[in-house]
Amino acid sequence: MDRPVGIETDKEVVIIGDIHGCLIEFQEMVSKIHSRYGEDTIIVSVGDTVDRGDYNVETLEYCFELQKTGRFIEIQSNHNLKLYRWFKGRKVNISSGMKKTIDQIIQIPQKKQEELKEKYIRYYESLPLYLIINGSVVVAHAGIKDEMIGKVNRKIKDFVIFGETTGRYTEKGFPERLDWTKNRKVDKYSPIIVYGHVVFEKPYINNKAYGIDTGCVLGNMLTAYNPFRDEFLFVKAKKQYFSFD
């Protein structure tokens, strides 16, 4: 659904950073969350659950199962959008990270492929563009500016899924990103914004914005954040699954 979703809850809420097919660490994090906060904790994924890692199909299936509990919400993201477009038969540029996902998909029996395709299309079309929790926390894959919150248009969708760039590219061929948190003006009423997309060695906190993609798939760690308790949880990566070199 290309719109934001707002929820009101008195349950614990924990937001998990980019997973990228790191199923073992993902499952360990979910267990850690349940152990610390209880089984009825609402778990939110910032997206990018696929590509680059070793267990992309299994991670998708795990997300489907979690969603059925009613206590798991994933938001839209660039890698998952690309997979959705591929399943819909649209032309996409298949990067080395996405190739790992597609290679895994085409190795399963044809009937299972079709079932996965149908399930994933339904699943992705159910995901909110971004999530507003209790009016005080916003989860958006690549971030969101305050004037965008509660709204939706093409420009906002591009920002929250792909982030803000300079139009230039790095030496490795990736878009040069702008730090949208740098000039954010905040006060006591400003919402906490939690996002992924940009990889940091440790959580990046700036002007009530929390970047929690800590490169699990690159061999660092998976990070989760409870915004109402201001607590982090970490799971060390079992190995380096992917490299940009």
N, C-alpha and C positions, 0 to 999 in steps of 0.2 A: 504494500500500500504506500503510495507516494505522498504520505502525509505524516506529521508527527502524531504520537500517541501520548496521552497523559494518564498516569495512574496515581491513585491515592492508596497508600497502604500503611499499616502500622507494623508490618513484618520487617525483619532484617532484610537489607538489600546489599548485595555484593556484586561488583562489576569486574569482569575478567577481561584482560587485554587480549591482543591478537594471538590466536591459537595456531593458525597455519598448519593444520594437520598433525599437531603434536598431541595425539590422543592420550598417551600415557600420562603426560604432565597435566592435561586437561582433567582427566578422571581423578588424578591425585588431588588436584585443586578443588574439585567438587567435593571430594571426601573430606578435605581439610575444612572447607566452608561449612559443611553439614556438622562436622565434629565440633567446630567452634561456635556456630550460631544456631544450629538446629536444622532439621530436615525440611522445615517449611520456609526456609530462607529463599527469597526471590533472587535468582541469579541472572545477571544481565551480561550478555556478550557484546563487546564493541564491534564485533564482526571480524571479517578476514579469518574465518575458521578453516579455510582451505588454502591449498597451494604451498609449495616449497617443502612441506613436511612429508613423512613416510606413511601416514595413515589418514589420507584425505577422505576416502569413501567411508571408513569406519567412523571418522569424526562427524561426517554428515549424519550417519545413522544414529549416532549418540545424541546429536542435537535434536533430531526428530523425536527420539524417545524422551528427552528432557522436556521438550515443548509440550508433550502430552500430559505431563504432570501439572501444567498450569503455573509452574514456578520458574520458568525459564523464558527469557525474552532475548532474542538476538535482533540487532538493528542492521540496516542495510550498510553495505561496504563495497569497496571497489573490486576486490578479488571475488567475492561472492556474486556481485552483479555480473562480472565477466563470465562466470560459470553459468549463470542464469541465461545470459545472452547466447552462449555456446549451445546450451541445451535447447534453446528456442530456434536454433538453426541460423543464427545471425553470424556475420563475419566478425571474428575477433582476432587480435594479434596474440598468438600463443607464446608466452614467455617461457623461459626454462622452468620457472616455478609452477606455472599452470600446466606445463607438459607432464609434470609428475602426477597431477590430479587426473588428467585425461588418460594417461597411460594406465593408471589404476582402474579407471572406469572401463576402458575397453578390454581389460583382462577378465572381467567378470562375464558370466553367460549373458547372451543377448536379452533373454527375458528379464533377467535381473537389472540389466542396463535400462530397459524401458520402464521398469517399476521405479528405479531410482530417479530417472528423468521426471516422471510424473509426480513423484513425491517431492522432489526438490523444487520443481516449478511452483507447486502449490505452497510449499514452505516459504520460498523466497517472496512470493507475492503477498504473503501474510505479514511480512516484517515491516515494522514502522520505519520511516525515514530517520527519525530520531525519537528519543524517549524523554519525557519530562516526568520526574518522580516527585510527588508531593509539592509541586510548584517550586522546589528549591534545588533540585539536582537535574541536570540535563546531560544525557549521554548521546554523543554524536560521533560517528566513526573517526572523522578527521578533524572534528571540532566544529564550533559554531560561534558566530558573533552575536552579541546580545540583541542587536536590532533584528536579528533573524528569528529569534526564538518565538515559537507559536505560529510561524508563517511557513509557507511553502511556495516556491516557484522554481523555475529551471536553474537560476543562478544559485539559489540556496541549496538545491539538491546537489549540484556540482560541488559546492563548497563542503558540505558535510560528508560527501562520499570521497572526494578526491583531494580536498584541501586547497590551500592557496599557494600559488607558485609565481615565480618571477617571469616565466616564459623562457628562461634559460635552462640549460641542462648541465649536470655534473659531468666529471670526467668519465664516470661509468655509464653515462647515458640516461640517468634518472632526472626527472624534473627537479629543479632547484626550488626548495620549499621556503616559504616565508613563515616566520614565527608569529602567528596571528594573536598569541597571548601577550606579546610584548607591550602593546599599547592599549591593552584592555583597561578601562576605568572601572574600578569596583568600589562598592561600599558594603555595609552590613546587610543590605537587601539583595545584593547580586547573587545569582545562583552559582552553585558549584558546577563546573563543566568538566566532564570526564570523557576522554577520547583516547584513540589508539592511532594507528596509521603510521605515525612517525616513530622510528625506533630510538629509544634512549637506553643508556647503560643501566640507569636506575630511574624510578619514577621522576618525571619532570613536573615540578610544581611552580606555577607562576600566575599571579593575579587570580587566585581561586580557580585555576584551570589545571587539571591533572592529566598528564600524558602517561599512560600506563602500558604502552607497548614496549616491553623490555627485551625483545628479540629472543624469545624462547627457541624459535626455529633456527636461529643463528648460533645457538649453544649457550645463551646467557640464562635467562629465567623467565618464567610465566608469573605475571603479577596480577593480583586482584585487590580491589579497594572497596572498603565499606565507608561510604561518604557520611553516614550519620553517626558513626563512631570514630571517624578519621583514623581508620586502622588499615594497614596493608597486610596482605598474605603473599608469600612467595613460594614457588616450587622451582628448584634448580632443573635446568634442562638435562636430560639423560645423555645427550650428545649434541654435536653440531649436525643438523640435518641438511643445511643449505648454506651456500656461500655465494656472494656476488662476484667473487674473483674468477 
